[in-house]
């Protein structure tokens, strides 16, 4: 758990998986639509970029990064241990990745850390409010419904 990154939403594991798949499909280097602005490694964070057609991967400036966190406070490696112990079917990794078995995903946001001397970096960096508005737009595009109303983030179990 990382309390230094503010949480901006709580979504179901299924919803997070669909959003992450959309972002992987819309990798910035793989297309030219306005949605092709992501760098989303399998099972991890979602980086959002401005688009720079002069860059070989179209990456301009980093706007910020969405990080998933298990709502139950379990370390992501717990799913591997559960599979090895026979408590969870191996398909769980394909269906929910390291979030399999969690009830929800806490989405945290890390703003870009722009160099204040570089105007383009400073202009591109999102605030937490801008990130929340963008995640709502992304959620609406992928799932055809807005983000759930904000509520207090679940408190993960202390380890």
trRosetta pair geometry for C-beta under 8 A, 3 or more apart (Angstrom, degrees):
i j d omega theta_ij theta_ji phi_ij phi_ji
1 69 6.1 81 -115 -166 63 137
1 73 6.0 -27 -49 -129 124 79
1 156 5.2 -162 -76 45 139 149
2 5 5.0 38 112 18 112 104
2 67 7.1 -5 49 106 134 152
2 69 7.0 -147 27 -86 84 137
2 108 6.4 157 75 119 102 174
5 67 6.0 31 125 39 166 131
5 108 3.9 79 116 161 117 124
5 109 6.1 177 -180 66 97 34
5 110 4.9 -54 -117 -70 117 81
6 108 6.6 155 85 -151 30 79
6 109 6.0 -22 70 51 82 91
6 128 5.3 -4 71 -122 144 138
7 10 7.3 23 169 -58 127 81
7 69 7.8 -86 -101 38 105 129
7 106 5.1 -52 -128 180 127 105
7 107 6.7 108 -158 74 74 47
7 108 5.1 -56 -95 -93 57 72
7 109 7.8 122 -136 6 16 78
7 153 4.4 71 72 -82 163 144
8 66 7.8 -87 45 -122 126 95
8 107 5.6 -58 60 100 84 96
8 108 7.0 123 4 -131 81 25
8 109 4.9 39 -19 -18 130 119
8 128 6.3 -166 -90 -170 114 88
8 131 5.8 -108 -91 109 168 107
8 132 4.6 -147 -168 -88 117 87
8 135 6.2 125 116 22 128 153
9 106 7.9 163 89 -158 46 45
9 107 4.4 5 61 45 89 120
9 132 7.0 146 -45 -132 98 82
9 135 5.8 -148 -10 127 142 145
9 139 7.8 -154 -164 -57 167 145
9 147 5.3 -84 -128 -159 134 135
9 148 7.4 125 -161 50 95 83
9 150 7.5 -94 -106 -100 60 76
10 71 6.8 71 -148 -97 109 124
10 104 5.2 32 177 153 96 137
10 105 7.1 165 -155 81 54 46
10 106 5.6 -23 -103 -103 81 61
10 107 7.2 -161 -81 11 29 80
10 148 6.9 -53 74 65 77 127
10 151 7.0 -62 32 58 129 91
10 153 6.1 160 -60 -124 118 65
10 154 6.5 109 -124 -6 145 94
11 15 4.3 -107 168 86 115 128
11 16 5.2 140 91 -54 117 85
11 19 7.5 36 115 -3 165 139
11 104 6.5 161 83 -164 27 91
11 105 5.4 -19 66 59 79 97
11 107 6.3 32 8 -25 105 118
11 139 7.3 -150 -101 -115 140 124
11 147 7.1 -82 -80 -139 106 86
11 148 7.0 165 -99 11 64 109
12 15 4.5 95 56 6 84 101
12 16 7.0 -150 92 -4 45 84
12 103 8.0 -74 -132 157 68 54
12 104 5.8 -69 -106 -115 38 74
12 105 7.3 34 121 12 14 89
13 16 5.8 -55 -147 38 32 111
13 17 6.2 36 153 -23 65 106
13 96 5.0 10 161 -140 129 119
13 99 4.6 173 -135 136 107 122
13 100 7.2 121 180 -92 151 34
13 102 5.6 137 -75 76 125 90
13 103 7.4 -164 -24 143 108 14
13 104 6.7 -136 -38 -118 72 24
13 105 5.8 120 -93 -34 54 100
14 17 5.8 -56 -150 33 28 113
14 18 6.6 25 154 -16 63 105
14 96 7.8 -58 -74 -99 52 97
15 18 5.8 -56 -149 37 32 109
15 19 6.3 31 154 -18 67 106
15 105 7.8 -141 71 33 88 118
15 139 7.3 21 178 -137 120 97
15 143 5.9 -2 -136 -82 97 150
16 19 5.7 -56 -147 38 32 111
16 20 6.1 31 156 -19 67 108
16 68 5.7 94 -169 -114 142 132
16 99 6.4 134 81 -67 137 178
16 105 4.1 31 -47 25 155 158
16 107 7.2 -176 -107 -71 111 104
17 20 5.8 -55 -145 38 28 110
17 21 6.4 32 154 -21 63 105
17 95 7.4 -20 -132 164 165 48
17 96 6.0 -91 -70 -118 136 54
17 97 7.0 166 -108 7 100 105
17 99 7.2 -145 -62 59 95 135
18 21 5.7 -51 -147 34 31 113
18 22 6.5 35 152 -21 63 103
18 142 5.6 147 131 158 102 121
18 143 6.4 103 98 -76 141 93
19 22 5.7 -53 -153 33 32 114
19 23 6.5 29 151 -17 65 106
19 46 7.6 -62 134 -58 101 157
19 138 6.2 73 -146 139 110 112
19 139 6.6 -30 -93 -95 127 62
19 142 5.2 151 -99 67 65 169
19 143 7.4 -39 -65 -33 89 107
20 23 5.6 -55 -149 37 34 111
20 24 6.4 35 152 -19 66 103
20 40 5.9 179 -159 172 72 136
20 43 7.6 69 167 -89 154 21
20 46 6.5 -135 -114 -67 72 114
20 68 7.7 -36 -68 -37 130 139
21 24 5.7 -54 -149 36 32 110
21 25 6.3 30 153 -17 66 107
22 25 5.7 -59 -149 40 29 111
22 26 6.1 3 158 4 66 114
22 35 7.9 -67 163 172 101 129
22 138 7.5 159 96 -174 138 96
22 141 7.6 143 178 106 156 104
22 142 4.6 -106 -33 -107 161 121
23 26 5.9 -67 -137 54 29 95
23 27 7.7 75 153 -72 57 55
23 38 4.0 -133 -166 171 89 167
23 40 3.9 91 118 -31 113 155
23 46 4.9 -41 178 -131 171 118
23 138 7.8 16 -69 -161 101 134
24 27 6.3 0 -169 -52 39 96
24 38 7.4 -83 -62 109 25 129
24 40 4.8 -105 -69 82 66 114
24 42 7.0 50 -104 -84 142 62
25 30 7.8 -119 173 93 38 146
26 30 7.3 -158 -155 69 21 111
26 31 6.5 -69 -140 45 60 132
26 33 7.1 -71 -138 67 107 112
26 35 4.6 -64 -151 131 149 95
26 36 4.9 -132 -174 -95 79 52
26 37 7.1 -5 140 26 109 56
26 38 5.4 72 94 26 87 115
27 30 4.3 69 66 5 97 115
27 31 7.5 113 65 13 61 89
27 36 6.8 1 84 -154 33 83
27 38 6.0 -83 -108 83 38 80
27 39 6.5 63 -144 -103 82 48
27 40 7.0 -126 -91 28 80 82
28 36 5.5 120 -120 153 37 76
28 37 5.5 42 -92 -133 96 22
28 38 6.1 -180 -37 49 82 31
28 39 6.0 -36 10 -56 112 80
28 49 5.4 -7 -79 54 154 133
28 51 6.9 -169 -149 -105 107 82
28 57 6.2 68 102 150 106 87
28 58 4.8 -154 160 83 95 111
28 59 5.7 90 115 -75 153 73
29 57 4.2 -46 -87 -153 110 82
29 58 6.0 178 -91 24 50 103
29 59 7.7 -25 -60 -36 88 91
30 36 6.4 -144 69 -141 69 119
31 35 7.9 -4 93 78 132 79
31 36 3.8 -157 77 -84 93 146
32 36 6.2 2 -24 38 6 147
33 36 5.1 111 54 -10 70 98
34 37 7.2 -9 166 -31 48 118
34 51 7.9 -113 -132 -16 52 147
35 38 7.9 -15 162 -9 67 105
35 141 7.2 -180 -107 162 131 159
36 51 7.5 70 91 -100 82 126
36 58 7.2 15 126 105 108 158
37 48 5.9 30 129 -157 104 71
37 49 5.3 -157 -176 61 75 72
37 50 7.4 -9 -147 -114 114 14
37 51 6.0 -85 -103 -57 92 96
38 46 5.9 -38 -149 -166 115 91
38 47 6.6 131 -161 73 58 59
38 48 6.2 -28 -101 -99 68 58
38 49 7.3 175 -89 16 18 90
39 46 7.8 142 72 -163 48 45
39 47 4.2 -15 60 61 97 116
39 49 6.6 58 -10 -22 103 122
39 59 7.3 14 -46 -97 129 123
40 44 7.3 177 -174 72 59 77
40 45 7.2 -134 -132 103 64 46
40 46 4.6 -4 -104 -113 104 73
40 47 7.0 -161 -70 26 54 67
41 44 4.4 10 78 40 101 125
41 45 7.0 37 38 47 95 67
42 97 7.5 -174 162 -113 79 133
43 97 4.1 -179 -115 -161 100 141
43 98 5.6 87 -172 3 119 100
44 68 7.7 -170 -171 29 27 102
45 65 5.0 13 170 180 132 111
45 66 6.3 160 -164 80 76 52
45 67 4.9 -31 -106 -96 102 66
45 68 7.3 -163 -95 7 50 75
46 65 6.7 158 78 -157 47 62
46 66 4.4 -1 54 52 101 105
47 62 6.3 -57 -170 -135 107 102
47 64 7.9 -165 -146 106 57 29
47 65 5.0 -25 -99 -102 66 91
48 62 7.5 100 76 -163 53 61
48 63 4.3 -50 102 57 100 117
48 64 5.9 2 48 59 107 64
48 65 7.2 -175 12 -87 76 39
48 66 7.4 60 -22 -10 108 95
48 126 7.5 16 81 -8 131 136
48 134 7.0 67 -147 144 171 152
49 58 7.8 120 108 115 136 80
49 59 4.9 -71 -165 -139 158 76
49 60 5.8 142 167 45 94 71
49 61 6.9 158 -156 77 72 31
49 62 5.9 -45 -102 -102 73 47
49 63 6.4 -167 -98 -2 16 90
50 60 3.5 -63 90 76 90 133
50 61 4.8 21 26 44 117 78
50 63 6.4 119 -40 -53 75 98
50 120 7.8 -127 57 176 154 98
50 124 4.8 -97 -23 -124 128 122
51 58 5.4 -22 -150 171 81 100
51 59 7.9 -67 -123 -111 40 20
51 60 5.6 22 71 -15 8 117
52 55 4.3 64 93 -2 109 111
52 58 6.3 156 61 -173 54 42
52 59 6.4 -13 36 97 103 29
52 60 3.5 132 -31 -85 100 81
52 61 7.8 91 -37 -16 121 62
53 58 6.3 0 -100 -122 39 81
55 58 5.7 164 75 -86 97 7
55 59 5.2 -95 117 54 153 60
55 60 6.7 -166 0 -74 139 47
60 120 7.3 -112 171 167 103 123
60 124 6.8 -172 117 -104 108 148
61 112 7.0 76 158 -176 90 170
61 114 7.3 23 -172 -106 125 110
61 120 5.3 -177 -48 139 140 92
61 121 5.0 -169 -142 -104 130 53
61 123 7.6 95 63 69 161 78
61 124 3.5 155 95 22 127 167
61 125 7.5 -79 145 -47 119 64
62 65 7.4 -15 -176 -45 117 88
62 112 4.1 152 102 -108 97 124
62 121 7.8 16 43 -141 75 85
62 124 6.8 114 70 121 32 128
62 125 7.4 28 97 -94 72 73
63 112 6.1 -153 147 -24 8 124
63 124 5.4 -106 -88 162 65 86
63 125 6.5 156 -150 -121 41 27
63 126 4.8 45 172 -20 91 105
63 130 8.0 -115 180 122 110 123
63 131 7.9 155 139 -91 101 85
63 134 7.8 85 137 -42 144 174
64 109 5.9 20 157 -174 132 96
64 110 6.2 174 -167 87 85 50
64 111 4.8 -49 -108 -124 114 41
64 112 5.3 -106 -76 -26 56 75
64 125 6.6 91 -57 -155 90 64
64 126 4.6 -80 -8 45 130 107
64 131 5.4 -68 84 -92 153 122
65 109 7.2 151 81 -155 48 53
65 110 4.7 -9 60 58 99 100
65 112 7.8 111 -14 -71 82 64
66 107 5.5 -16 -168 -170 107 104
66 108 7.3 142 -161 75 53 43
66 109 5.9 -27 -102 -98 61 70
66 131 7.3 162 -77 -173 89 115
66 135 6.6 121 -97 -93 139 118
67 107 7.3 143 71 -161 44 52
67 108 4.6 -26 65 67 99 97
67 109 7.4 -175 18 -79 81 20
67 110 6.3 52 -17 -11 118 106
68 99 6.5 -56 151 -73 138 125
68 105 4.8 -37 -152 -165 103 121
68 106 7.4 125 -164 68 51 50
68 107 6.2 -29 -100 -102 59 64
68 108 7.8 176 -88 21 11 80
69 105 6.9 126 58 -166 43 66
69 106 4.4 -32 67 65 101 100
69 107 7.7 -179 20 -82 81 19
69 108 5.9 45 -11 -11 120 114
69 156 7.6 -85 148 -55 114 140
70 73 6.5 -111 96 -3 99 12
70 74 5.2 -56 108 53 155 78
70 76 6.8 174 -27 -81 121 64
70 98 7.6 -98 -58 133 113 87
70 99 6.1 179 -95 -124 83 67
70 102 4.2 -138 -148 -97 91 144
70 105 7.1 -48 -104 -112 33 61
70 106 7.7 1 83 18 15 91
70 156 7.2 88 96 -114 78 124
71 102 5.4 127 33 179 81 108
71 103 5.4 -76 71 63 133 85
71 104 4.0 49 -29 67 152 82
71 105 6.5 -106 -34 -76 95 15
71 106 5.6 128 -89 -30 72 91
71 154 4.6 49 -166 61 101 143
71 156 6.7 -163 174 -86 33 84
72 101 7.7 -69 24 124 149 86
72 102 5.2 -147 6 -126 105 81
72 103 6.5 107 -51 10 100 90
72 156 6.3 74 134 -135 18 83
72 157 6.4 -2 173 4 64 106
73 155 8.0 1 -55 142 125 50
73 156 2.5 132 -73 176 98 106
73 157 4.2 -159 55 42 143 65
73 158 7.3 -55 177 -51 159 18
73 159 6.6 -171 148 -40 113 99
74 78 4.3 -52 168 8 120 157
74 101 7.6 -32 54 103 157 118
74 102 7.0 -147 39 -84 113 97
74 156 7.9 -142 -9 -158 44 114
74 157 7.7 31 -54 45 64 113
75 78 5.4 126 66 -33 71 93
75 159 7.6 51 -36 -91 96 166
76 79 7.0 -37 177 12 54 104
76 98 3.7 12 -162 176 102 138
76 99 7.9 -33 -124 -60 89 49
77 80 5.3 -45 -169 30 66 116
77 81 6.6 65 138 -19 80 100
77 98 7.5 -19 -59 -138 30 116
78 81 5.5 -55 -154 38 40 113
78 82 6.2 41 150 -21 71 105
78 101 7.4 -115 107 79 109 146
79 82 5.5 -52 -146 37 34 113
79 83 6.4 37 153 -21 66 102
79 88 6.4 -71 -156 76 73 159
79 92 6.3 -146 -165 115 116 124
79 93 6.6 139 137 -84 130 78
79 96 8.0 -157 -119 92 152 101
79 97 7.9 128 59 138 168 37
79 98 5.6 -165 19 -138 135 51
79 100 5.1 92 -128 62 137 100
79 101 5.9 -179 -98 13 93 127
80 83 5.8 -52 -149 34 31 111
80 84 6.3 28 154 -16 65 107
81 84 5.8 -58 -147 40 30 109
81 85 6.2 21 155 -13 66 111
82 85 5.8 -60 -142 43 29 106
82 87 4.3 -81 -164 68 84 112
82 88 4.1 46 129 7 115 116
82 92 7.9 -32 96 66 120 158
82 101 6.6 95 38 -66 171 159
83 86 7.7 43 177 -68 30 23
83 87 7.6 -84 -64 53 22 71
83 88 5.2 -60 -76 76 62 94
83 89 7.5 -5 -122 125 86 13
83 90 5.4 82 -152 -93 124 63
83 92 6.8 -151 -80 47 106 117
83 93 7.1 -6 -67 -37 151 109
88 92 4.7 -28 163 -4 114 156
88 100 6.6 121 -177 129 144 123
88 101 6.2 -64 -97 -66 144 121
89 92 5.6 130 72 -25 68 92
90 93 6.3 -31 180 13 60 109
90 94 8.0 49 134 -5 69 99
91 94 5.3 -54 -164 39 58 111
91 95 5.8 45 143 -15 83 110
92 95 5.7 -64 -139 46 33 104
92 96 5.9 -35 -178 40 71 101
92 100 3.7 118 170 178 101 158
92 101 6.8 34 -172 -36 141 89
93 96 7.6 -85 -125 61 14 60
93 97 6.1 39 -165 -117 55 33
93 98 7.8 23 -130 -60 75 47
93 100 6.5 -89 -74 -6 33 145
94 97 7.9 39 -119 -63 7 56
95 100 6.2 86 78 -100 88 114
96 99 4.7 -109 166 81 96 82
96 100 3.4 135 73 -77 117 71
96 101 7.3 170 92 1 146 54
96 102 7.6 -175 162 35 135 86
97 100 6.5 167 62 -23 29 90
99 102 4.9 -76 -171 35 70 124
99 105 5.7 -25 -133 -81 140 108
102 105 6.8 88 109 -72 137 63
103 154 8.0 106 74 -58 118 173
104 154 6.6 125 62 -1 125 141
106 153 5.4 59 -130 -155 123 114
106 154 6.7 -130 -68 44 115 90
106 156 7.8 -93 -4 -48 144 107
107 135 6.6 142 127 -146 153 154
109 126 7.9 -79 -179 96 131 117
109 128 5.8 144 78 -125 139 74
109 131 4.4 102 -140 134 153 160
109 132 7.6 -95 -31 -54 153 69
109 135 8.0 -114 -77 -38 121 134
111 125 5.6 63 177 -176 101 103
111 126 6.1 -143 -124 74 89 65
111 127 7.0 -5 -101 -119 134 26
111 128 7.2 -79 -56 -59 111 65
111 131 7.3 -122 -86 -42 77 135
112 121 6.9 -139 134 -173 132 86
112 124 6.6 1 42 103 159 96
112 125 4.1 -128 59 -110 105 93
112 126 7.3 92 6 23 95 67
113 125 7.7 112 -52 -113 11 138
114 118 6.5 -130 -179 70 96 97
114 121 3.4 157 -144 137 104 101
114 122 4.5 175 117 -76 150 50
114 124 7.0 143 -85 56 132 88
114 125 4.7 -116 -23 -34 120 132
115 118 4.4 58 75 13 105 107
115 121 5.4 65 37 63 72 155
115 122 7.6 -89 78 -47 45 88
116 122 5.9 64 -128 -80 48 128
118 121 4.2 52 96 13 111 114
118 122 6.7 157 86 -13 60 87
119 122 5.8 -61 -146 41 32 109
119 123 6.0 30 158 -20 69 111
120 123 5.8 -57 -143 38 28 111
120 124 6.2 26 159 -21 64 111
121 124 5.9 -61 -146 36 27 109
121 125 6.6 34 159 -33 64 103
122 125 6.2 -48 -150 17 29 113
126 130 3.9 -139 -158 92 95 120
126 131 4.7 121 125 -57 135 80
126 134 6.8 -62 -127 -3 157 138
127 130 4.7 99 47 7 74 101
127 131 7.0 -134 94 -4 40 87
128 131 5.6 -54 -149 37 33 113
128 132 6.4 35 153 -21 66 104
129 132 5.7 -51 -146 35 32 112
129 133 6.4 32 154 -17 64 105
130 133 5.7 -54 -148 38 32 111
130 134 6.3 31 153 -18 66 106
131 134 5.7 -55 -146 38 31 110
131 135 6.2 31 155 -19 66 105
132 135 5.8 -52 -144 36 30 110
132 136 6.5 34 153 -21 62 104
132 147 7.9 -103 -173 38 78 165
133 136 5.7 -53 -153 33 31 114
133 137 6.6 33 149 -19 63 104
134 137 5.4 -53 -151 35 37 113
134 138 6.2 36 151 -18 68 105
135 138 5.5 -51 -144 39 35 113
135 139 6.1 41 153 -23 66 105
135 147 6.4 50 118 -67 95 140
136 139 5.6 -50 -144 36 30 114
136 140 6.3 32 154 -20 63 107
136 146 5.7 6 -164 -155 98 86
136 147 4.6 -87 -107 -2 77 114
137 140 5.7 -55 -149 37 28 113
137 141 6.4 29 152 -20 63 106
138 141 5.7 -54 -148 35 31 111
138 142 6.2 14 161 -7 67 111
139 142 6.3 -64 -141 45 24 100
139 143 5.6 -29 180 31 65 116
139 145 7.2 -58 143 85 95 59
139 146 6.4 70 98 -162 118 32
139 147 4.7 103 51 -66 166 76
140 143 7.1 -65 -108 58 14 76
140 144 7.0 41 -171 -127 51 15
140 145 6.6 -128 -115 84 60 14
140 146 5.5 2 -78 -88 101 55
140 147 7.9 -67 -43 -24 80 66
148 151 7.5 -41 130 2 110 105
